[in-house]
Amino acid sequence: MLLLFGDEYWTSHFSILFAITVVATSIVISLIMRYMYKTIMQRKVPVILWALSIIILSVLAALAVGQIHYALWTVIVNIWPKFSPLVTSQPIASISLFLIPTYLAWSCLYWLITRQIALTQAHQHNELLSLRIKEKQLAMLLSQLNPHFMFNTINNIRSLVRIDGEKARDMLSAFADIMRYQFATQSNAATSVEKELEFVEAYVALHQLQLGKRLNFNMDIAQEYLNAAIPKMAIQLLVENAIKHAFGSQGVTGDLTLTIGPIEQQKPDNWRITLTHPGRIIENKKTGIGLSNLRNRLAMFFDNAQLSLTTQNEQVIAQIDIQSK
């Protein structure tokens, strides 16, 4: 207090007024400094120049406050001489000496906070940009699937027309319902497990019109995964592949079983989609556009997801393992 306000009793009595003018002047100068720092930041100068700027501006700002404050009180004393002790007992340099470390600390804190905010915003911008790129890539891959799906289904309907016209009409009607769902959600590259299962059930029902009792579809779904997000048509592709290659070209009869649940009970974030059906994996046969497309979409949609096809006890097992980091 002696350094800032001197040792006069009269001065100490009015020290609050003196302090208010010091603080007000300091705040005005700090706003000017903030503007200058923002200008420097826009130029993306090196850290060493930032440090020099902080030191130079802090010293100049502290000196400016001292001079402005002294000039202000000189004017006040000329009007009201009774305030003269506030100026005569106060060393001009004491205010500047006090404010130099204050401005240095404030400037360093401002730089650290502003830099962290800029880094956070840049990170968020990069993540958003990456997400948009992935969405476009997923949409592009999904657009490849729709003609593939339509071509296969129309071929099935065309084959059925020659055998059973009534069933072919029912199949065409069911196909129209499925395509209505497809067009209604065509802008979405992702969907929930629950919505995907509704689509899968409609798709299986479509083919049961053709296959009849040869295809028996079962589902065992853990309820906690119904709201989980997955790439659109991910499960449908597994079902389509099974119906086409097992129940179609291989002519098998039996159960097509879909299960969704945790890989381990202790780790519910790691979950698995499994489709099991009778048949075999034909040697050297390419998985085609569908499964290849699905692998690409899984890689973009999840941090760690694996698609596998295996056989066990004359059963083909298609699995999608989704694991957290």
PyMOL commands that set and color helices and strands:
alter all, ss='L'
color gray80, all
select helices_A, chain A and resi 2-5+9-13+15-42+47-79+81-88+92-163+165-184+193-214+223-225+234-249+288-301
alter helices_A, ss='H'
color red, helices_A
select strands_A, chain A and resi 190-192+215-221+229-231+254-264+267-278+305-312+315-322
alter strands_A, ss='S'
color yellow, strands_A
deselect
rebuild
show_as cartoon
